[in-house]
Structure formats: C-alpha cells, structure tokens
Amino acid sequence: MDLDDLLDDFREGEITKEELKREINLLEISELGDYAKLDTGRKRRAGTPEAILGEGKSPEEFSDIMIDMASNKGVGIGTRVSKDQLLELKNKNEDFELNWYEKASIVELRSEEYRSNRRIGKIGVISAGTADIEVAEEARVTAKLMGAETKRSYDVGVAGIHRLFPELKKQIDDGVEVLIVAAGRDGSLPPVVAGIVEVPVIGVPTSTGYGLGGNGRGALFSMLQSCSLLSVVNIDAGFTAGAFAAKILKSM
C-alpha cells in the first residue's frame, strides 16, 4: 500500500487519523531480516534517494536489498558493486530493468512504470588523469541517475594544462551549472578550475599517487587549502560529489 492508497482510505473513513500517521511512518522503513532497514522515504524527505553501498555486504544481502528497494520505490541504486554482487543480482532479478555502469561500479534496478526525475540542469565532470576516471564516473552517473544532464572532460590535468582550457570552455558554453573535478597526486586541478569559472566547483581527491601524501591524502590537503572558492568531499567520494551537485541544482 502506498501513500495515495492510505490517503484514500482516510478520506473514505476506513482508517483513523492516528492509524494514518502510524502507517505513513511505516512507509518510511522497509526491514529485511535482521540485517537491513531501508530508508525508503529519504528522497521525499531529503531530496536524494538512499543508495545501497555494495562494500561490506554479501552478494545475497546486496541483491535482496536492491530488489526490495526497487519493489518499494520503483528504482534502486547500488554503488561500489563487485562482480559477484552483480552476478547474484542478475540471477535473482526477474521483474526489473537492470542497468550496469561498469566504470562507475554502479548498478540501477528500475520498474517499467518508474519515471525518471525531471531534468534538473547540467553538471560537468572533469578528471585530471585517466587514473581518476572511475571516481569521476561514479560522480557523473550518480548525478545522471538523480536527474542531471552530464558533460565530461577527462585527462586534462595541470601537467599539460593546455589541454584544460578548450575542454573547460566547451563545458561552460554547454551551460553547465556545477562542475565536479576529480584529481589525485597533488590535487591541484580543482583549485585551478575554481579560480577560472563562475559556477560552483566540487573537488574530489582520488587515491591515486604514492609516497609521502599518497593514497589521496596530499590531494585532499591541497584542495582544503585552496585559495579559490572550492567545496571538497572525501577521498574517492564520487557518489557524494554527484549527489551533492544534483542537490545544488534542485535548490536553484
């Protein structure tokens, strides 16, 4: 039973006001055994849906949670999905369209009746190097699934900064309203971009690089010390960057 059914029952006098309130609260949570309580009302409440993190879940747990979410909301989004989890989901799924975004390690389940979000605007995604593309793709696909049109420009880091300007001009000419920039090693590309463009820029430090300050730490510290106005998410947090960029667009 969904919210419309409950409101109809209340209007027709089949349930009381207290029963209606209790049932609405129950709609917000879907329990799976003793290992998952899905926040099915998060999109309505917070503007972004709950995504299912693959890390730390068995293939069976992950697939059950994804199918339950799709059954409740018409769509389920899984991030950082392993090949074993994907295979289990493919084997169990009977009712939903399955879309796999390999570079982003994101899977989507959706029903035939599910209607995508209205287009909310344009987000540009930039990576400094080829090694940063997986994180950039996690951000891009996340924003896309949350209703944004996305543009991408990859491998345009400051070591060959002449590559950046034509791509950046193209992004701005295309009308992007938020930019996500992923970079590892010295993490210098996001502050540079933020100092050039008018639109908000979100920096994503990636765990590429080695030695002192490797594994994304140097990139993170560099972005946090940015002189130009830059918002920064955690190391390799592509999903967070994509969801936050989509939320910015929705608030405009």
C-alpha positions in Angstrom: 0.0 0.0 0.0 1.4 3.4 -1.0 0.7 6.9 0.3 -2.1 7.5 -2.2 -3.9 4.4 -1.0 -3.6 5.5 2.6 -5.0 8.9 1.9 -7.9 7.4 0.0 -8.7 5.1 3.0 -8.5 8.1 5.4 -10.8 10.2 3.1 -13.3 7.4 2.9 -13.2 6.9 6.7 -11.7 3.4 6.6 -8.8 4.4 8.9 -8.5 7.0 11.7 -6.1 9.9 11.8 -3.8 8.1 14.2 -3.8 5.0 12.1 -2.9 7.1 9.0 0.0 8.7 10.9 1.3 5.3 12.0 1.0 3.8 8.5 2.8 6.8 7.0 5.7 6.3 9.4 5.8 2.6 8.5 6.1 3.5 4.8 9.4 5.2 5.6 11.1 1.9 6.6 11.3 -1.5 4.9 13.0 -4.2 7.0 14.9 -7.1 5.6 15.6 -9.8 8.1 17.9 -8.7 10.8 20.5 -7.0 8.5 18.8 -4.0 6.8 16.3 -1.3 7.4 15.8 0.7 4.2 15.1 4.4 4.4 12.5 4.4 1.6 11.3 7.9 2.3 14.7 9.6 2.1 14.2 11.1 -1.4 10.9 12.7 -0.4 12.4 14.0 2.9 16.0 14.9 1.9 15.8 15.3 -1.9 18.2 12.4 -2.7 17.3 8.7 -2.5 19.1 6.1 -0.3 21.8 4.4 -2.4 22.9 0.9 -1.5 26.6 0.6 -0.8 27.9 -2.7 -2.0 31.0 -2.7 0.2 30.7 -4.9 3.3 27.6 -6.7 2.1 27.4 -10.3 0.9 26.1 -10.8 -2.7 22.9 -12.3 -1.2 22.4 -9.3 1.1 23.1 -6.8 -1.6 20.8 -8.4 -4.2 17.9 -8.7 -1.7 18.2 -5.1 -0.6 18.4 -3.8 -4.1 15.3 -5.8 -5.2 13.4 -4.7 -2.1 14.2 -1.0 -2.7 13.1 -1.3 -6.4 9.9 -3.0 -5.3 9.1 -0.2 -2.8 10.2 2.8 -4.8 10.3 1.7 -8.4 14.1 2.1 -8.5 17.2 1.0 -6.6 20.7 2.4 -7.0 23.8 0.4 -5.8 27.3 1.8 -5.6 30.7 0.2 -5.4 29.3 -3.0 -6.6 31.5 -6.1 -7.0 31.3 -8.5 -9.9 30.0 -11.2 -7.5 27.2 -8.9 -6.3 26.3 -8.0 -9.8 26.1 -11.7 -10.9 23.9 -12.5 -7.9 21.6 -9.6 -8.6 21.3 -10.6 -12.3 20.4 -14.2 -11.2 17.8 -13.1 -8.7 16.2 -10.2 -10.6 13.1 -11.2 -12.5 10.9 -8.0 -12.6 13.1 -5.0 -13.2 15.3 -3.4 -15.9 18.9 -3.7 -14.8 21.5 -1.0 -15.9 25.1 -1.6 -15.2 27.7 1.3 -15.4 31.0 -0.6 -15.3 33.4 2.3 -15.0 31.4 3.7 -12.1 30.7 0.3 -10.4 27.1 1.5 -10.1 24.0 -0.7 -10.9 20.4 0.5 -11.2 17.2 -1.5 -11.0 14.0 0.1 -12.3 10.5 -0.9 -12.9 8.7 -0.3 -16.2 6.4 2.2 -14.5 9.2 4.2 -12.9 9.5 7.7 -14.3 12.9 9.3 -14.2 13.5 12.5 -12.4 12.7 15.6 -14.4 15.8 17.1 -15.9 17.2 19.4 -13.3 20.1 21.1 -15.1 23.6 20.4 -16.4 26.6 19.1 -14.4 30.1 19.0 -15.8 32.6 16.3 -14.7 36.3 16.7 -15.2 39.2 14.3 -14.3 42.8 15.3 -14.0 44.1 11.9 -15.3 43.0 8.6 -16.7 43.5 7.0 -13.3 40.9 9.4 -11.8 38.1 8.4 -14.3 36.5 5.7 -12.2 35.8 8.2 -9.4 34.7 10.8 -11.9 32.3 8.3 -13.5 30.9 7.4 -10.1 30.1 11.1 -9.6 28.8 11.6 -13.2 26.5 8.5 -13.2 25.2 9.4 -9.7 24.2 12.9 -10.9 22.7 11.4 -14.1 20.5 9.0 -12.1 19.3 11.9 -9.9 18.1 13.8 -12.9 21.0 15.9 -14.2 22.3 16.1 -17.8 26.0 15.4 -17.6 29.0 16.5 -19.6 32.5 15.0 -19.2 36.1 16.0 -20.0 38.7 13.5 -18.9 42.5 13.5 -18.7 43.0 17.3 -18.7 45.3 17.7 -15.6 47.7 20.6 -14.9 50.8 18.6 -16.0 49.6 19.5 -19.5 47.4 22.5 -18.6 47.0 23.5 -22.3 44.5 20.5 -22.5 42.2 22.0 -19.9 41.2 25.3 -21.4 39.4 24.1 -24.6 37.5 21.5 -22.6 36.6 24.0 -19.9 35.3 26.5 -22.5 33.2 23.7 -24.0 31.7 22.8 -20.7 30.8 26.5 -19.9 29.5 27.0 -23.4 27.3 24.0 -23.0 25.7 25.6 -19.9 26.9 23.5 -17.0 25.7 24.9 -13.7 28.0 22.9 -11.4 31.4 21.4 -12.0 32.9 18.3 -10.3 36.6 17.9 -10.6 38.4 14.7 -9.6 42.2 14.7 -9.1 44.8 12.7 -7.3 48.5 13.2 -6.6 49.0 16.9 -5.9 45.2 17.6 -6.3 45.9 20.9 -8.0 43.3 20.8 -10.8 40.1 21.6 -8.8 41.6 24.9 -7.2 42.7 26.0 -10.7 39.3 25.3 -12.2 37.6 27.1 -9.3 39.7 30.2 -9.9 38.6 30.4 -13.5 34.9 29.7 -13.6 31.8 31.4 -12.1 29.8 28.2 -11.4 30.2 26.2 -8.1 33.1 23.6 -8.2 33.3 20.4 -6.1 36.7 18.9 -5.7 37.1 15.1 -5.4 40.5 13.9 -4.2 41.3 10.5 -5.5 43.5 7.8 -4.1 46.0 7.8 -7.0 49.6 8.7 -6.2 52.2 7.2 -3.9 54.9 8.1 -1.4 54.5 10.8 1.1 51.0 12.2 0.8 49.9 9.3 -1.4 46.6 7.5 -1.4 44.7 10.8 -1.8 45.9 12.5 1.4 48.1 15.0 -0.4 45.3 15.8 -2.9 42.8 16.2 0.0 45.1 18.6 1.9 45.8 20.6 -1.2 42.1 21.1 -2.0 41.3 22.0 1.6 44.0 24.7 1.4 42.5 26.1 -1.9 42.7 29.9 -2.2 39.9 29.9 -4.8 36.4 29.0 -3.6 36.1 25.3 -3.7 33.9 22.7 -1.9 35.7 19.4 -1.2 34.4 15.9 -0.4 36.3 12.9 1.0 38.8 10.8 -0.8 37.3 8.8 -3.7 33.8 10.1 -2.7 32.4 10.2 -6.2 28.8 9.4 -5.1 28.8 12.2 -2.5 30.0 14.7 -5.1 27.4 13.6 -7.7 24.6 13.6 -5.2 25.6 17.0 -3.8 25.9 18.6 -7.2 22.4 17.3 -8.1 21.1 18.7 -4.8 22.5 22.1 -5.7 20.7 22.1 -9.0 17.4 21.1 -7.3 17.6 24.0 -4.9 18.1 26.6 -7.7 
